[in-house]
Amino acid sequence: MMTTSFPVDRPVPLPFRDRSDAARHLIAALAKYRGRKPLILAIPRGAVPMGRLIADALGGELDVVLVRKLGAPGNPEFAIGAVDERGTVMLNEEAAEWAGADDDYVQHEATRQLALIRQRRANYRPDQPPIRLTDRTVIVVDDGLATGSTMIAALKAARAQRPGRLVCAVPVAAEESLAQVAPYADDVVCLATPWPFNAVGLHYRDFSGITDAQVIETLAAASAGAGDTAGDTVGSAHQVRIPVGTLALDGDLIIPPAPRGLVIFAHGSGSSRRSPRNRFVAEMLNRHRFATLLFDLLTSGEDRDTANRFDIGLLSGRLDAAVEWARAAPLCRRLPIGLFGASTGAAAALAVSAHRPADIAAVVSRGGRPDLAGASALSQVRAPTLLIVGGDDTEVLQLNRAAQSSMGTHADIAIVPGATHLFEEPGTLQQAATVAAEWFARYLKPGAG
């Protein structure tokens, strides 16, 4: 039985900031599928980065569904039908007749588009067949529905493989197109149906094109992470000692195979390197091939004095020492460095980033207090910064927005719907970890920092 879901209890602000923002809202709307190991089928190219975020957050797998629309004679943007990966043509006969597309034209256009599909499959998934859909919960994702013809073709192609449940998920759609798509799915999840609709890209502030190279990298990373489970150590583990003056602070360093960069964590007040939330995020980053360093900012004696937990100068000095250590350590000295700060640790991360613009390639804050870094430090930050805040953590969200306006760099705010300050709600911490991994993947490149 087909159902249609809209987030009526949580109105979605339009336009979306970008596809990642739209994906985060979709994750909240798809929460009921968490734990079923759903297969996310993304329609290339725009939906592939979204599909990766959704698959990670729901504990599922990612693949692409390859369909191509059949353009009208002289107007390739006007769809008269579509063809799927098996060569099945789905023709809108009324549109074809109106556009003057005869049988020879349709056959020629279908052959041309099928060749492109097969080339894309070879490029995107070399030597890997499509993942089997039989009896699986399958969620077909696109970044929006204008006419709906591509989504209908994708759903028909998926249905032919007898999935256990077939879901259509889009952030935004034309209402009439959504109605045409609905009969082909068991569940339709759509966040908004604005009127007038006009075009998908108008409902995003940033609707930049996605390249084939980005699709290939995303799918390769998803394949590399398949089968990993939370709590496993992904890579070699090293206990390290970080010198700070006459002290030495304990740290845990994880180096995965072929690391893409190093993320150094700065925990929040009253916490330590054993913070379960930061360790959860670190494990997610390890699965994305990032090395991680979690260390104690304070000794046990220092931590007993609550004032030390809020001494941003002291905390940033300790974090600065960890960056200095990493720059010289043989295991990680060649890796670009990112900082991940939580609560007061976020202020320390931003202060160090301001102090070391040549060393820090990216910063992520989770439920952080960037305001505690001070206006002067914020204005000197040059590393791209992501501020992740719970949607229900209203006071901290206001502080982050104010800090964002003071920063002298590219700074984004990622709001996790339904999350409070500690991200204790089911699935919210995983969403935060996923967007953090995406941010570091974007900016921790060879030679960065």
C-alpha positions as CSV (number, residue, x, y, z in Angstrom):
1,M,0.0,0.0,0.0
2,M,1.4,3.4,-1.0
3,T,1.8,6.1,1.6
4,T,3.0,9.7,1.2
5,S,5.0,11.4,3.9
6,F,5.4,15.1,4.5
7,P,7.2,16.7,7.5
8,V,4.1,18.6,8.6
9,D,5.3,18.8,12.2
10,R,8.6,20.4,11.1
11,P,8.2,22.9,8.3
12,V,11.2,22.9,6.0
13,P,12.8,26.3,5.2
14,L,13.2,26.9,1.5
15,P,15.5,27.3,-0.3
16,F,17.8,24.6,0.9
17,R,21.4,25.8,1.5
18,D,22.7,23.0,-0.7
19,R,22.2,19.3,-1.4
20,S,23.8,18.3,1.9
21,D,21.3,20.5,3.8
22,A,18.5,18.9,1.9
23,A,19.9,15.4,2.6
24,R,20.0,16.1,6.4
25,H,16.3,17.0,6.3
26,L,15.5,13.9,4.3
27,I,17.4,11.7,6.8
28,A,15.1,12.9,9.6
29,A,12.0,12.1,7.4
30,L,13.4,8.7,6.6
31,A,14.3,7.8,10.2
32,K,11.8,4.9,10.3
33,Y,14.0,3.0,7.8
34,R,17.1,3.1,10.1
35,G,18.0,-0.4,11.2
36,R,16.6,-2.1,8.1
37,K,19.9,-1.8,6.1
38,P,18.2,0.0,3.2
39,L,19.7,0.2,-0.2
40,I,19.9,3.8,-1.3
41,L,19.7,4.2,-5.1
42,A,20.8,7.7,-6.1
43,I,20.0,9.1,-9.5
44,P,23.2,10.6,-10.9
45,R,24.7,12.9,-10.7
46,G,23.2,15.4,-8.3
47,A,21.7,12.9,-5.9
48,V,24.8,10.8,-5.3
49,P,26.4,12.9,-2.6
50,M,23.0,13.1,-0.9
51,G,22.6,9.3,-1.2
52,R,26.0,8.9,0.6
53,L,24.8,11.0,3.5
54,I,21.5,9.2,3.7
55,A,23.1,5.7,3.5
56,D,25.6,6.5,6.2
57,A,23.0,7.9,8.5
58,L,20.5,5.1,8.0
59,G,23.1,2.3,8.2
60,G,22.5,1.3,4.6
61,E,24.3,0.8,1.3
62,L,24.7,3.1,-1.7
63,D,24.5,2.4,-5.4
64,V,23.2,4.3,-8.4
65,V,20.2,3.7,-10.5
66,L,21.0,4.5,-14.1
67,V,18.2,5.8,-16.3
68,R,18.3,8.5,-19.0
69,K,15.5,10.6,-20.3
70,L,14.7,10.5,-24.0
71,G,14.8,14.1,-25.3
72,A,12.4,15.4,-27.9
73,P,13.6,16.2,-31.4
74,G,15.3,19.6,-31.3
75,N,14.6,20.0,-27.6
76,P,16.7,17.5,-25.6
77,E,15.5,19.0,-22.3
78,F,11.9,18.0,-23.0
79,A,11.4,14.4,-21.9
80,I,9.3,12.2,-24.1
81,G,10.3,9.1,-22.1
82,A,13.2,7.3,-20.5
83,V,15.4,4.2,-20.9
84,D,16.8,2.1,-18.0
85,E,20.0,0.0,-17.7
86,R,18.4,-3.1,-19.1
87,G,17.3,-1.2,-22.3
88,T,13.7,-1.0,-21.4
89,V,12.1,2.1,-23.0
90,M,9.3,3.9,-21.1
91,L,7.7,6.2,-23.6
92,N,5.2,8.9,-22.9
93,E,3.3,8.4,-26.2
94,E,1.3,11.7,-25.9
95,A,4.5,13.7,-25.4
96,A,6.2,11.8,-28.2
97,E,3.4,12.5,-30.6
98,W,3.2,16.2,-29.6
99,A,7.0,16.5,-30.1
100,G,6.9,14.7,-33.5
101,A,9.1,11.8,-32.4
102,D,8.4,8.8,-34.7
103,D,9.5,5.2,-34.0
104,D,12.8,5.5,-35.8
105,Y,13.7,8.6,-33.7
106,V,12.7,6.9,-30.4
107,Q,14.8,3.8,-31.2
108,H,17.8,5.9,-32.2
109,E,17.6,8.1,-29.1
110,A,17.1,5.1,-26.8
111,T,20.2,3.4,-28.3
112,R,22.2,6.6,-27.8
113,Q,21.1,7.0,-24.2
114,L,21.7,3.3,-23.4
115,A,25.2,3.6,-24.6
116,L,25.8,6.5,-22.2
117,I,24.2,4.5,-19.4
118,R,26.6,1.6,-20.0
119,Q,29.6,3.9,-20.2
120,R,28.6,5.5,-16.9
121,R,28.2,2.1,-15.2
122,A,31.7,1.2,-16.4
123,N,33.1,4.5,-15.1
124,Y,31.2,4.6,-11.8
125,R,31.4,1.0,-10.8
126,P,34.3,-0.7,-12.7
127,D,34.1,-4.5,-12.4
128,Q,31.2,-4.3,-10.0
129,P,27.7,-5.4,-10.9
130,P,24.7,-3.5,-9.6
131,I,23.7,-4.5,-6.0
132,R,20.7,-6.9,-6.0
133,L,17.4,-5.4,-5.0
134,T,15.3,-8.5,-4.3
135,D,13.5,-8.4,-1.0
136,R,15.5,-5.3,0.1
137,T,14.1,-2.0,1.4
138,V,15.1,0.3,-1.6
139,I,15.0,4.1,-1.4
140,V,15.4,5.9,-4.7
141,V,16.7,9.4,-4.1
142,D,16.9,12.5,-6.3
143,D,17.5,16.1,-5.6
144,G,14.1,17.2,-6.8
145,L,11.2,16.4,-9.1
146,A,10.3,18.7,-12.0
147,T,8.5,16.5,-14.5
148,G,9.1,13.2,-12.6
149,S,9.9,11.2,-15.7
150,T,13.4,10.2,-14.6
151,M,12.1,9.2,-11.1
152,I,9.3,7.1,-12.7
153,A,11.8,5.3,-14.9
154,A,14.0,4.7,-11.9
155,L,11.2,3.3,-9.8
156,K,10.0,1.1,-12.7
157,A,13.5,-0.3,-13.1
158,A,13.8,-0.9,-9.4
159,R,10.4,-2.6,-9.2
160,A,11.3,-5.1,-11.9
161,Q,13.8,-6.6,-9.4
162,R,11.2,-7.2,-6.8
163,P,12.3,-5.2,-3.8
164,G,10.6,-5.8,-0.5
165,R,9.7,-2.1,-0.2
166,L,10.2,0.6,-2.7
167,V,10.5,4.2,-1.5
168,C,10.8,7.5,-3.4
169,A,12.6,10.2,-1.5
170,V,13.0,13.8,-2.7
171,P,13.5,17.1,-0.9
172,V,11.3,19.1,-3.2
173,A,8.9,18.5,-6.0
174,A,6.2,19.9,-8.2
175,E,2.9,18.8,-6.7
176,E,1.5,17.5,-9.9
177,S,4.6,15.5,-10.7
178,L,4.7,14.0,-7.3
179,A,1.1,12.8,-7.8
180,Q,2.2,11.1,-11.1
181,V,5.2,9.4,-9.3
182,A,3.3,8.2,-6.3
183,P,1.6,5.1,-7.8
184,Y,5.0,3.6,-8.6
185,A,6.3,3.5,-5.0
186,D,5.2,2.0,-1.8
187,D,6.1,5.1,0.1
188,V,6.8,8.7,-1.1
189,V,8.8,11.0,1.2
190,C,8.8,14.6,0.0
191,L,9.8,17.6,2.2
192,A,8.1,20.4,0.2
193,T,5.9,21.0,-2.8
194,P,6.2,24.8,-3.4
195,W,4.0,26.6,-5.9
196,P,4.9,27.9,-8.5
197,F,7.6,25.3,-8.8
198,N,9.4,26.3,-12.0
199,A,12.8,24.4,-11.6
200,V,14.5,22.3,-9.0
201,G,17.6,24.5,-8.8
202,L,15.5,27.5,-7.8
203,H,14.9,25.8,-4.4
204,Y,18.6,25.6,-3.5
205,R,21.0,28.5,-2.8
206,D,23.8,26.4,-4.1
207,F,22.9,24.0,-6.9
208,S,26.4,23.5,-8.2
209,G,26.9,20.8,-10.8
210,I,28.3,17.4,-9.6
211,T,31.1,15.9,-11.8
212,D,31.6,12.3,-12.8
213,A,34.8,12.4,-10.8
214,Q,32.9,13.3,-7.6
215,V,30.4,10.5,-8.3
216,I,33.2,8.0,-8.7
217,E,35.0,9.1,-5.6
218,T,31.7,9.0,-3.5
219,L,30.9,5.5,-4.7
220,A,34.4,4.2,-4.2
221,A,34.4,5.6,-0.6
222,A,31.0,3.9,0.0
223,S,32.3,0.6,-1.3
224,A,35.4,0.9,0.9
225,G,33.3,1.4,4.0
226,A,30.8,-1.4,3.3
227,G,30.8,-4.0,6.0
228,D,32.4,-1.8,8.7
229,T,30.6,-1.7,11.9
230,A,30.6,1.0,14.6
231,G,33.0,0.2,17.3
232,D,35.6,-1.6,15.1
233,T,39.1,-0.2,15.0
234,V,39.6,0.8,11.3
235,G,43.4,1.0,11.0
236,S,46.4,0.7,13.3
237,A,46.0,2.0,16.9
238,H,48.9,3.8,18.7
239,Q,49.0,5.2,22.2
240,V,51.0,8.4,22.2
241,R,52.3,11.0,24.6
242,I,52.2,14.7,23.6
243,P,54.7,16.9,25.3
244,V,53.5,20.2,26.7
245,G,56.2,22.0,28.6
246,T,57.0,19.7,31.6
247,L,53.8,17.7,31.1
248,A,52.9,14.8,28.7
249,L,49.3,14.3,27.7
250,D,48.0,10.9,26.8
251,G,46.5,10.4,23.3
252,D,45.0,7.7,21.0
253,L,46.1,7.8,17.4
254,I,44.3,5.7,14.7
255,I,45.9,5.5,11.3
256,P,43.7,3.8,8.6
257,P,45.2,2.4,5.4
258,A,46.1,5.1,2.9
259,P,45.0,8.0,5.1
260,R,43.6,11.1,3.5
261,G,44.4,13.4,6.4
262,L,44.6,13.7,10.1
263,V,41.7,15.0,12.3
264,I,42.7,16.2,15.8
265,F,39.9,16.2,18.4
266,A,39.4,18.8,21.1
267,H,36.9,17.5,23.6
268,G,34.4,19.6,25.6
269,S,34.3,20.7,29.2
270,G,34.2,17.8,31.7
271,S,35.2,15.3,29.0
272,S,38.3,13.5,27.9
273,R,39.8,11.5,25.0
274,R,37.4,8.7,26.1
275,S,34.4,10.8,25.2
276,P,31.9,8.2,23.7
277,R,30.5,10.8,21.3
278,N,33.9,11.9,20.0
279,R,35.0,8.3,19.7
280,F,31.9,7.5,17.6
281,V,32.7,10.4,15.3
282,A,36.4,9.3,15.1
283,E,35.4,5.8,14.1
284,M,33.2,7.2,11.3
285,L,36.1,9.3,10.1
286,N,38.4,6.3,10.2
287,R,36.0,4.4,8.0
288,H,36.3,7.3,5.5
289,R,40.1,6.9,5.7
290,F,41.0,9.8,8.0
291,A,43.5,9.3,10.7
292,T,42.3,10.6,14.1
293,L,44.0,11.8,17.3
294,L,42.0,12.0,20.5
295,F,44.0,13.3,23.5
296,D,43.4,14.7,27.0
297,L,43.5,18.5,27.0
298,L,43.9,18.5,30.8
299,T,45.6,16.3,33.3
300,S,43.4,14.6,35.9
301,G,44.5,17.0,38.5
302,E,43.8,20.1,36.3
303,D,40.4,18.7,35.4
304,R,39.3,18.8,39.0
305,D,39.3,22.6,38.8
306,T,36.2,23.5,36.8
307,A,37.7,26.8,35.8
308,N,40.3,25.1,33.7
309,R,37.6,23.5,31.5
310,F,36.6,27.0,30.4
311,D,40.0,28.5,30.1
312,I,40.2,28.8,26.3
313,G,43.7,30.1,26.4
314,L,44.9,27.0,28.3
315,L,42.9,24.6,26.1
316,S,44.0,26.2,22.8
317,G,47.7,26.0,24.1
318,R,47.3,22.3,24.6
319,L,45.7,21.8,21.2
320,D,48.4,23.9,19.6
321,A,51.0,21.5,21.2
322,A,49.2,18.5,19.7
323,V,49.3,20.1,16.2
324,E,53.0,20.8,16.7
325,W,53.5,17.2,17.7
326,A,51.6,15.9,14.7
327,R,53.6,18.1,12.4
328,A,56.8,16.2,13.5
329,A,55.5,12.7,14.1
330,P,56.7,10.2,11.4
331,L,53.2,8.5,11.3
332,C,51.3,11.6,10.3
333,R,53.6,14.5,9.5
334,R,52.8,14.5,5.8
335,L,49.0,14.5,6.3
336,P,46.8,17.6,6.0
337,I,45.3,18.5,9.4
338,G,41.7,19.2,10.4
339,L,40.4,20.1,13.8
340,F,37.2,18.7,15.4
341,G,36.0,20.6,18.5
342,A,33.0,19.9,20.8
343,S,31.6,22.4,23.3
344,T,34.5,24.5,24.6
345,G,36.9,22.4,22.5
346,A,35.4,24.1,19.4
347,A,36.6,27.5,20.7
348,A,40.1,26.1,21.2
349,A,40.0,24.6,17.7
350,L,39.1,28.0,16.2
351,A,41.7,29.8,18.2
352,V,44.4,27.4,17.0
353,S,43.2,27.7,13.5
354,A,43.5,31.5,13.7
355,H,47.0,31.1,15.1
356,R,48.1,28.5,12.5
357,P,46.5,29.4,9.2
358,A,49.3,27.5,7.3
359,D,48.8,24.3,9.2
360,I,45.0,23.8,9.6
361,A,43.1,22.9,6.5
362,A,39.5,22.6,7.9
363,V,37.6,22.9,11.2
364,V,34.4,21.2,12.4
365,S,32.5,22.2,15.5
366,R,29.8,19.9,17.0
367,G,27.5,21.5,19.5
368,G,30.3,24.0,20.0
369,R,30.8,27.4,21.6
370,P,32.8,29.2,18.9
371,D,31.8,32.5,20.6
372,L,34.2,31.7,23.4
373,A,37.2,32.0,21.0
374,G,36.6,35.7,20.9
375,A,35.8,38.1,18.0
376,S,39.5,38.8,17.3
377,A,40.3,35.1,16.8
378,L,37.2,34.4,14.8
379,S,38.0,37.2,12.4
380,Q,41.4,35.6,11.8
381,V,40.2,32.1,11.0
382,R,41.1,31.2,7.4
383,A,40.3,27.4,7.4
384,P,36.9,26.4,6.0
385,T,34.7,25.9,9.1
386,L,31.5,23.8,9.6
387,L,29.4,24.5,12.7
388,I,27.1,21.5,13.4
389,V,24.3,22.4,15.8
390,G,21.2,20.5,16.9
391,G,18.0,22.0,15.6
392,D,16.5,21.9,19.1
393,D,19.6,23.4,20.8
394,T,18.2,26.9,20.2
395,E,20.5,29.0,22.5
396,V,23.7,27.4,21.1
397,L,22.3,27.8,17.6
398,Q,21.9,31.5,18.1
399,L,25.5,31.7,19.5
400,N,26.8,29.8,16.4
401,R,25.0,32.1,14.0
402,A,26.5,35.1,15.7
403,A,30.0,33.6,15.6
404,Q,29.5,32.7,11.9
405,S,28.9,36.3,11.0
406,S,32.2,37.3,12.8
407,M,34.4,34.7,11.0
408,G,36.8,35.7,8.3
409,T,36.4,32.6,6.3
410,H,34.0,30.3,4.5
411,A,31.8,29.1,7.4
412,D,28.7,27.0,7.1
413,I,26.1,26.0,9.7
414,A,24.7,22.4,9.5
415,I,21.5,22.0,11.5
416,V,20.7,18.4,12.5
417,P,16.8,18.4,12.9
418,G,15.5,17.2,16.3
419,A,18.9,17.1,18.0
420,T,19.6,18.7,21.3
421,H,23.0,19.8,22.7
422,L,24.5,16.4,23.3
423,F,23.1,14.8,20.1
424,E,21.5,12.0,22.3
425,E,18.5,11.5,20.1
426,P,18.5,8.3,17.9
427,G,20.5,8.9,14.7
428,T,21.4,12.5,15.3
429,L,25.0,11.9,16.2
430,Q,25.4,9.7,13.2
431,Q,24.1,12.5,11.0
432,A,26.6,14.9,12.6
433,A,29.5,12.4,12.0
434,T,28.4,12.0,8.4
435,V,28.4,15.7,7.6
436,A,31.7,16.1,9.4
437,A,33.3,13.4,7.2
438,E,31.9,15.0,4.1
439,W,33.4,18.4,5.2
440,F,36.8,16.9,5.8
441,A,36.7,15.0,2.5
442,R,36.1,18.3,0.7
443,Y,39.0,20.2,2.3
444,L,41.6,17.8,3.5
445,K,43.5,17.4,0.3
446,P,47.2,16.8,-0.3
447,G,49.0,20.1,0.3
448,A,46.1,21.7,2.1
449,G,46.8,23.7,5.2
